[in-house]
């Protein structure tokens, strides 16, 4: 009987940060749709703007865009163990006093 009974193996699975296959396929499909229907998309947005205003047309465009160009993840920079970073100390020296 083997001593190693399950658990996570080092290096197993998808690398951190890489998209899974279905997400990559979905993004590619949406990209092809947008590229193949760019002229129609402009017409749809013009119609939305005419019927519901500029803001609604913009919302529709940005909603679609999120599936084609992913949002960037927010990141927070902290010091050791999640504490605040140290504030650098800046000392201003009066140059005229030192010169004379």
C-alpha positions as CSV (number, residue, x, y, z in Angstrom):
1,X,0.0,0.0,0.0
2,X,1.3,3.4,-0.9
3,X,2.0,6.1,1.7
4,X,0.9,8.9,-0.6
5,X,-2.9,8.8,-0.5
6,X,-4.3,11.7,-2.4
7,X,-3.9,15.4,-1.7
8,X,-2.6,18.1,-4.0
9,X,0.4,17.1,-6.1
10,X,3.0,19.8,-6.7
11,X,2.6,21.3,-10.2
12,X,-0.8,19.6,-10.8
13,X,-3.7,21.5,-12.4
14,X,-3.9,24.7,-14.3
15,X,-1.2,27.3,-13.6
16,X,-2.4,30.3,-11.5
17,X,-3.7,33.1,-13.6
18,X,-4.2,31.2,-16.8
19,X,-7.8,31.2,-18.2
20,X,-9.6,27.9,-18.3
21,X,-10.5,26.5,-21.7
22,X,-14.2,27.4,-21.7
23,X,-13.5,31.0,-20.7
24,X,-10.9,31.3,-23.5
25,X,-13.4,29.8,-26.0
26,X,-16.1,32.1,-24.9
27,X,-13.9,35.2,-25.2
28,X,-12.8,34.1,-28.6
29,X,-16.4,33.5,-29.8
30,X,-17.4,37.0,-28.6
31,X,-14.3,38.5,-30.2
32,X,-15.3,36.9,-33.5
33,X,-18.9,38.0,-33.2
34,X,-17.9,41.6,-32.5
35,X,-15.4,41.7,-35.3
36,X,-17.9,40.1,-37.8
37,X,-20.7,42.4,-36.8
38,X,-19.0,45.7,-36.2
39,X,-21.2,47.6,-38.7
40,X,-24.3,46.1,-37.2
41,X,-23.1,46.8,-33.7
42,X,-22.8,50.5,-34.6
43,X,-26.4,50.4,-35.9
44,X,-27.7,48.7,-32.7
45,X,-25.9,51.3,-30.6
46,X,-27.3,54.1,-32.7
47,X,-30.8,52.7,-32.2
48,X,-30.3,52.4,-28.5
49,X,-29.1,55.9,-28.3
50,X,-32.0,57.2,-30.3
51,X,-34.6,55.4,-28.2
52,X,-33.0,55.5,-24.7
53,X,-30.3,58.1,-24.8
54,X,-26.5,58.2,-24.9
55,X,-26.0,56.8,-21.5
56,X,-27.9,53.6,-22.2
57,X,-26.0,53.2,-25.5
58,X,-22.7,53.6,-23.6
59,X,-23.9,51.1,-20.9
60,X,-24.7,48.5,-23.6
61,X,-21.3,49.0,-25.2
62,X,-19.3,48.7,-22.0
63,X,-21.3,45.7,-20.9
64,X,-20.4,43.9,-24.2
65,X,-16.8,45.2,-24.0
66,X,-16.3,43.5,-20.6
67,X,-16.6,40.1,-22.2
68,X,-14.1,41.0,-25.0
69,X,-11.5,43.0,-22.9
70,X,-11.4,41.7,-19.3
71,X,-11.3,44.1,-16.4
72,X,-8.0,44.5,-14.7
73,X,-7.9,43.1,-11.2
74,X,-7.4,45.6,-8.4
75,X,-4.3,45.1,-6.3
76,X,-3.4,46.4,-2.9
77,X,0.2,46.9,-1.8
78,X,0.9,46.3,1.8
79,X,3.9,45.9,4.0
80,X,4.9,42.8,5.9
81,X,2.0,40.7,7.2
82,X,-0.5,43.0,5.7
83,X,0.5,46.1,7.7
84,X,0.8,49.6,6.3
85,X,3.9,50.4,4.3
86,X,6.4,52.6,6.1
87,X,6.2,56.3,5.1
88,X,9.5,57.5,3.9
89,X,11.1,60.3,5.9
90,X,12.1,63.3,3.9
91,X,14.4,66.0,5.4
92,X,14.5,69.4,3.7
93,X,17.8,71.3,4.3
94,X,18.0,75.0,3.6
95,X,20.8,75.3,1.1
96,X,21.5,79.0,1.8
97,X,22.5,78.2,5.4
98,X,24.9,75.5,4.3
99,X,26.5,77.6,1.5
100,X,27.6,80.5,3.7
